[in-house]
Amino acid sequence: MSVSSPAPAPSAAGPAAPTQAELLDFARRTAADAELIASLPLDPEGRTWVRLEGPGGSEAWLIGWPPGTGTGWHDHAESVGAFVTAAGELKEHALAARLPTDGWKTLELSDGVDRERRLPAGRGRSFGRHHVHEVLNESPDRHAVSVHAYYPPLPRIRRYSRAGQTLRLEQVERPEDWQ
C-alpha cells in the first residue's frame, strides 16, 4: 500500500519565481530552436536583439553578436539569470567574489577572483544575484547568437570599467534607458 501526499495548494501570490536551473533549461531549449535562431536579423556593426517570452514572468532575449563585440563589465543587480550560446562561441570573464551591492565607486579586487569560460554553441551557464561579468564574441569573422533569461525582470544594470585589479562603477542603467 502506498500513501501519497496531497498536491500543494496553488499560491495566492501566483506562480513561483523561476529558479536559475529553470532559466538555464529555458535558454537551452530556446537555443536549440534552429528556426528561431536563424530568424534573428544580424547586423555587421552592432549587437541585435529580440525580446522573448521567458518562463514565469522572466525577461528573456535572443541576442546577435557581430565579430569582435562584447558587453563590457556589468552585473544584473538583484536578478538571477542564465544564458546559452546558440551559434558561434562566446567567452565570459567573471569575478568569483561577492562584491558589496551599493555604496562604492571603486574596488581593489583580490588576486585569484578572475574566472574565464568558453561557451561554444549548446553550452551555457546560470548565475546568481550581483554576478559581475563581461561576455565577448572574440571571433574575427563569425557572428554568435545567444539566449538570455533573467528573473526578476532586470531592475537595473550596473556598468563597470576595469584596469588591472581596479573595478570602477561607471553607470547605472534602468529599463527606461533601454526603450
Phi and psi restraints in degrees (value plus and minus 20) as a CYANA .aco file:
   2 SER   PHI    -134.1   -94.1
   2 SER   PSI     126.8   166.8
   3 VAL   PHI    -137.0   -97.0
   3 VAL   PSI     110.9   150.9
   4 SER   PHI    -134.8   -94.8
   4 SER   PSI     131.0   171.0
   5 SER   PHI    -101.1   -61.1
   5 SER   PSI     130.1   170.1
   6 PRO   PHI     -85.7   -45.7
   6 PRO   PSI     131.9   171.9
   7 ALA   PHI     -84.6   -44.6
   7 ALA   PSI     123.3   163.3
   8 PRO   PHI     -84.0   -44.0
   8 PRO   PSI     124.7   164.7
   9 ALA   PHI     -90.1   -50.1
   9 ALA   PSI     122.9   162.9
  10 PRO   PHI     -81.8   -41.8
  10 PRO   PSI     125.6   165.6
  11 SER   PHI     -95.2   -55.2
  11 SER   PSI     117.3   157.3
  12 ALA   PHI     -87.3   -47.3
  12 ALA   PSI     -41.6    -1.6
  13 ALA   PHI    -102.9   -62.9
  13 ALA   PSI     -23.2    16.8
  14 GLY   PHI      84.5   124.5
  14 GLY   PSI    -191.8  -151.8
  15 PRO   PHI     -87.8   -47.8
  15 PRO   PSI     135.5   175.5
  16 ALA   PHI     -88.5   -48.5
  16 ALA   PSI     130.6   170.6
  17 ALA   PHI     -83.9   -43.9
  17 ALA   PSI     121.5   161.5
  18 PRO   PHI     -86.2   -46.2
  18 PRO   PSI     123.5   163.5
  19 THR   PHI    -103.7   -63.7
  19 THR   PSI     149.9   189.9
  20 GLN   PHI     -77.9   -37.9
  20 GLN   PSI     -61.5   -21.5
  21 ALA   PHI     -83.3   -43.3
  21 ALA   PSI     -59.4   -19.4
  22 GLU   PHI     -88.6   -48.6
  22 GLU   PSI     -57.9   -17.9
  23 LEU   PHI     -85.1   -45.1
  23 LEU   PSI     -61.2   -21.2
  24 LEU   PHI     -85.2   -45.2
  24 LEU   PSI     -61.2   -21.2
  25 ASP   PHI     -81.9   -41.9
  25 ASP   PSI     -64.0   -24.0
  26 PHE   PHI     -78.5   -38.5
  26 PHE   PSI     -67.9   -27.9
  27 ALA   PHI     -82.1   -42.1
  27 ALA   PSI     -60.0   -20.0
  28 ARG   PHI     -83.5   -43.5
  28 ARG   PSI     -68.2   -28.2
  29 ARG   PHI     -82.9   -42.9
  29 ARG   PSI     -60.6   -20.6
  30 THR   PHI     -89.3   -49.3
  30 THR   PSI     -60.5   -20.5
  31 ALA   PHI     -84.0   -44.0
  31 ALA   PSI     -44.5    -4.5
  32 ALA   PHI    -102.9   -62.9
  32 ALA   PSI     -24.3    15.7
  33 ASP   PHI    -103.9   -63.9
  33 ASP   PSI      70.3   110.3
  34 ALA   PHI     -78.5   -38.5
  34 ALA   PSI     -56.6   -16.6
  35 GLU   PHI     -86.2   -46.2
  35 GLU   PSI     -64.1   -24.1
  36 LEU   PHI     -82.9   -42.9
  36 LEU   PSI     -66.3   -26.3
  37 ILE   PHI     -80.7   -40.7
  37 ILE   PSI     -63.0   -23.0
  38 ALA   PHI     -88.6   -48.6
  38 ALA   PSI     -40.1    -0.1
  39 SER   PHI    -100.1   -60.1
  39 SER   PSI     -32.6     7.4
  40 LEU   PHI     -92.0   -52.0
  40 LEU   PSI     102.6   142.6
  41 PRO   PHI     -89.2   -49.2
  41 PRO   PSI     112.0   152.0
  42 LEU   PHI    -126.8   -86.8
  42 LEU   PSI     114.1   154.1
  43 ASP   PHI    -129.3   -89.3
  43 ASP   PSI     110.8   150.8
  44 PRO   PHI     -89.3   -49.3
  44 PRO   PSI     -35.7     4.3
  45 GLU   PHI    -120.2   -80.2
  45 GLU   PSI     -53.5   -13.5
  46 GLY   PHI    -168.2  -128.2
  46 GLY   PSI     146.7   186.7
  47 ARG   PHI     -85.7   -45.7
  47 ARG   PSI     128.1   168.1
  48 THR   PHI    -141.4  -101.4
  48 THR   PSI     135.7   175.7
  49 TRP   PHI    -174.5  -134.5
  49 TRP   PSI     133.7   173.7
  50 VAL   PHI    -153.8  -113.8
  50 VAL   PSI     112.5   152.5
  51 ARG   PHI     -96.9   -56.9
  51 ARG   PSI     118.9   158.9
  52 LEU   PHI    -136.8   -96.8
  52 LEU   PSI     142.7   182.7
  53 GLU   PHI    -104.6   -64.6
  53 GLU   PSI      89.1   129.1
  54 GLY   PHI    -109.7   -69.7
  54 GLY   PSI     147.9   187.9
  55 PRO   PHI     -92.6   -52.6
  55 PRO   PSI     124.0   164.0
  56 GLY   PHI      36.7    76.7
  56 GLY   PSI      14.5    54.5
  57 GLY   PHI      61.9   101.9
  57 GLY   PSI      -7.4    32.6
  58 SER   PHI     -96.9   -56.9
  58 SER   PSI     143.3   183.3
  59 GLU   PHI    -117.3   -77.3
  59 GLU   PSI     110.3   150.3
  60 ALA   PHI    -155.2  -115.2
  60 ALA   PSI     130.8   170.8
  61 TRP   PHI    -162.6  -122.6
  61 TRP   PSI     123.8   163.8
  62 LEU   PHI    -124.6   -84.6
  62 LEU   PSI     102.8   142.8
  63 ILE   PHI    -145.2  -105.2
  63 ILE   PSI     113.1   153.1
  64 GLY   PHI    -122.6   -82.6
  64 GLY   PSI     114.9   154.9
  65 TRP   PHI    -139.3   -99.3
  65 TRP   PSI      88.7   128.7
  66 PRO   PHI     -83.7   -43.7
  66 PRO   PSI     141.3   181.3
  67 PRO   PHI     -73.4   -33.4
  67 PRO   PSI     116.9   156.9
  68 GLY   PHI      57.0    97.0
  68 GLY   PSI      -6.5    33.5
  69 THR   PHI    -123.8   -83.8
  69 THR   PSI     142.7   182.7
  70 GLY   PHI    -182.0  -142.0
  70 GLY   PSI     156.4   196.4
  71 THR   PHI    -110.8   -70.8
  71 THR   PSI     -43.5    -3.5
  72 GLY   PHI      56.9    96.9
  72 GLY   PSI     146.4   186.4
  73 TRP   PHI     -88.7   -48.7
  73 TRP   PSI     113.1   153.1
  74 HIS   PHI    -181.6  -141.6
  74 HIS   PSI     150.4   190.4
  75 ASP   PHI    -155.4  -115.4
  75 ASP   PSI     154.1   194.1
  76 HIS   PHI    -133.7   -93.7
  76 HIS   PSI       7.7    47.7
  77 ALA   PHI      32.0    72.0
  77 ALA   PSI    -145.2  -105.2
  78 GLU   PHI    -102.5   -62.5
  78 GLU   PSI     -19.5    20.5
  79 SER   PHI    -104.9   -64.9
  79 SER   PSI     125.1   165.1
  80 VAL   PHI    -113.7   -73.7
  80 VAL   PSI     140.2   180.2
  81 GLY   PHI    -178.6  -138.6
  81 GLY   PSI     158.6   198.6
  82 ALA   PHI    -177.4  -137.4
  82 ALA   PSI     132.4   172.4
  83 PHE   PHI    -169.5  -129.5
  83 PHE   PSI     132.3   172.3
  84 VAL   PHI    -155.8  -115.8
  84 VAL   PSI     115.8   155.8
  85 THR   PHI     -97.3   -57.3
  85 THR   PSI     107.0   147.0
  86 ALA   PHI    -117.9   -77.9
  86 ALA   PSI     -50.7   -10.7
  87 ALA   PHI    -170.2  -130.2
  87 ALA   PSI     128.1   168.1
  88 GLY   PHI      54.4    94.4
  88 GLY   PSI    -171.1  -131.1
  89 GLU   PHI    -165.2  -125.2
  89 GLU   PSI     116.8   156.8
  90 LEU   PHI    -134.2   -94.2
  90 LEU   PSI     137.8   177.8
  91 LYS   PHI    -144.0  -104.0
  91 LYS   PSI     117.8   157.8
  92 GLU   PHI    -138.7   -98.7
  92 GLU   PSI     109.6   149.6
  93 HIS   PHI    -123.9   -83.9
  93 HIS   PSI     111.7   151.7
  94 ALA   PHI    -158.3  -118.3
  94 ALA   PSI     141.4   181.4
  95 LEU   PHI    -124.9   -84.9
  95 LEU   PSI     104.8   144.8
  96 ALA   PHI    -113.8   -73.8
  96 ALA   PSI      45.0    85.0
  97 ALA   PHI    -174.9  -134.9
  97 ALA   PSI     124.9   164.9
  98 ARG   PHI    -103.8   -63.8
  98 ARG   PSI     100.6   140.6
  99 LEU   PHI    -122.0   -82.0
  99 LEU   PSI     132.3   172.3
 100 PRO   PHI     -78.8   -38.8
 100 PRO   PSI     123.1   163.1
 101 THR   PHI    -101.0   -61.0
 101 THR   PSI     -49.2    -9.2
 102 ASP   PHI    -168.2  -128.2
 102 ASP   PSI     148.1   188.1
 103 GLY   PHI      65.7   105.7
 103 GLY   PSI      -3.4    36.6
 104 TRP   PHI    -158.5  -118.5
 104 TRP   PSI     136.1   176.1
 105 LYS   PHI    -139.5   -99.5
 105 LYS   PSI     -53.2   -13.2
 106 THR   PHI    -158.4  -118.4
 106 THR   PSI     115.8   155.8
 107 LEU   PHI    -148.9  -108.9
 107 LEU   PSI     123.3   163.3
 108 GLU   PHI    -116.2   -76.2
 108 GLU   PSI      99.5   139.5
 109 LEU   PHI    -102.7   -62.7
 109 LEU   PSI     125.2   165.2
 110 SER   PHI     -95.1   -55.1
 110 SER   PSI     136.0   176.0
 111 ASP   PHI     -83.3   -43.3
 111 ASP   PSI     128.6   168.6
 112 GLY   PHI      64.7   104.7
 112 GLY   PSI     -13.2    26.8
 113 VAL   PHI    -110.3   -70.3
 113 VAL   PSI     -31.2     8.8
 114 ASP   PHI     -99.9   -59.9
 114 ASP   PSI     115.9   155.9
 115 ARG   PHI    -148.4  -108.4
 115 ARG   PSI     127.3   167.3
 116 GLU   PHI    -157.0  -117.0
 116 GLU   PSI     116.9   156.9
 117 ARG   PHI    -162.8  -122.8
 117 ARG   PSI     122.7   162.7
 118 ARG   PHI    -116.8   -76.8
 118 ARG   PSI     116.0   156.0
 119 LEU   PHI    -146.2  -106.2
 119 LEU   PSI      67.7   107.7
 120 PRO   PHI     -91.3   -51.3
 120 PRO   PSI     152.2   192.2
 121 ALA   PHI     -70.2   -30.2
 121 ALA   PSI     111.8   151.8
 122 GLY   PHI      73.8   113.8
 122 GLY   PSI     -31.9     8.1
 123 ARG   PHI    -122.9   -82.9
 123 ARG   PSI     129.0   169.0
 124 GLY   PHI    -179.6  -139.6
 124 GLY   PSI    -189.1  -149.1
 125 ARG   PHI    -181.0  -141.0
 125 ARG   PSI     139.4   179.4
 126 SER   PHI    -134.8   -94.8
 126 SER   PSI     144.6   184.6
 127 PHE   PHI    -173.1  -133.1
 127 PHE   PSI     138.6   178.6
 128 GLY   PHI    -111.4   -71.4
 128 GLY   PSI    -194.4  -154.4
 129 ARG   PHI     -81.3   -41.3
 129 ARG   PSI     126.2   166.2
 130 HIS   PHI      42.0    82.0
 130 HIS   PSI       7.7    47.7
 131 HIS   PHI     -95.8   -55.8
 131 HIS   PSI      98.2   138.2
 132 VAL   PHI    -116.6   -76.6
 132 VAL   PSI     104.9   144.9
 133 HIS   PHI    -177.5  -137.5
 133 HIS   PSI     152.3   192.3
 134 GLU   PHI    -155.5  -115.5
 134 GLU   PSI     126.1   166.1
 135 VAL   PHI    -141.4  -101.4
 135 VAL   PSI     115.3   155.3
 136 LEU   PHI    -153.8  -113.8
 136 LEU   PSI     125.9   165.9
 137 ASN   PHI    -126.2   -86.2
 137 ASN   PSI      81.6   121.6
 138 GLU   PHI    -106.1   -66.1
 138 GLU   PSI     -22.0    18.0
 139 SER   PHI     -81.9   -41.9
 139 SER   PSI     117.6   157.6
 140 PRO   PHI     -99.8   -59.8
 140 PRO   PSI     -33.4     6.6
 141 ASP   PHI    -166.5  -126.5
 141 ASP   PSI     -11.2    28.8
 142 ARG   PHI    -152.4  -112.4
 142 ARG   PSI     112.1   152.1
 143 HIS   PHI     -86.8   -46.8
 143 HIS   PSI     134.9   174.9
 144 ALA   PHI    -140.9  -100.9
 144 ALA   PSI     134.6   174.6
 145 VAL   PHI    -153.3  -113.3
 145 VAL   PSI     120.2   160.2
 146 SER   PHI    -162.3  -122.3
 146 SER   PSI     142.3   182.3
 147 VAL   PHI    -138.9   -98.9
 147 VAL   PSI     112.1   152.1
 148 HIS   PHI    -147.0  -107.0
 148 HIS   PSI     125.8   165.8
 149 ALA   PHI    -162.2  -122.2
 149 ALA   PSI     121.1   161.1
 150 TYR   PHI    -157.3  -117.3
 150 TYR   PSI     122.7   162.7
 151 TYR   PHI    -165.1  -125.1
 151 TYR   PSI     113.8   153.8
 152 PRO   PHI     -87.1   -47.1
 152 PRO   PSI     145.1   185.1
 153 PRO   PHI     -68.4   -28.4
 153 PRO   PSI     122.1   162.1
 154 LEU   PHI     -71.1   -31.1
 154 LEU   PSI      94.5   134.5
 155 PRO   PHI     -99.8   -59.8
 155 PRO   PSI     -46.2    -6.2
 156 ARG   PHI    -194.1  -154.1
 156 ARG   PSI     141.3   181.3
 157 ILE   PHI    -147.7  -107.7
 157 ILE   PSI     110.5   150.5
 158 ARG   PHI    -121.3   -81.3
 158 ARG   PSI     110.1   150.1
 159 ARG   PHI    -126.7   -86.7
 159 ARG   PSI     120.4   160.4
 160 TYR   PHI    -146.2  -106.2
 160 TYR   PSI     137.2   177.2
 161 SER   PHI    -132.0   -92.0
 161 SER   PSI     135.7   175.7
 162 ARG   PHI    -157.8  -117.8
 162 ARG   PSI     110.7   150.7
 163 ALA   PHI    -151.7  -111.7
 163 ALA   PSI      88.7   128.7
 164 GLY   PHI      40.9    80.9
 164 GLY   PSI    -143.7  -103.7
 165 GLN   PHI    -115.3   -75.3
 165 GLN   PSI     -11.7    28.3
 166 THR   PHI    -119.9   -79.9
 166 THR   PSI     102.1   142.1
 167 LEU   PHI    -129.7   -89.7
 167 LEU   PSI     107.3   147.3
 168 ARG   PHI    -143.8  -103.8
 168 ARG   PSI     109.0   149.0
 169 LEU   PHI     -91.2   -51.2
 169 LEU   PSI     102.6   142.6
 170 GLU   PHI    -126.7   -86.7
 170 GLU   PSI     -55.7   -15.7
 171 GLN   PHI    -179.6  -139.6
 171 GLN   PSI     126.3   166.3
 172 VAL   PHI    -138.4   -98.4
 172 VAL   PSI     102.4   142.4
 173 GLU   PHI    -127.9   -87.9
 173 GLU   PSI     124.6   164.6
 174 ARG   PHI    -139.8   -99.8
 174 ARG   PSI     142.2   182.2
 175 PRO   PHI     -70.5   -30.5
 175 PRO   PSI     -56.4   -16.4
 176 GLU   PHI     -83.6   -43.6
 176 GLU   PSI     -41.2    -1.2
 177 ASP   PHI     -94.7   -54.7
 177 ASP   PSI     -37.3     2.7
 178 TRP   PHI    -118.3   -78.3
 178 TRP   PSI     -22.5    17.5
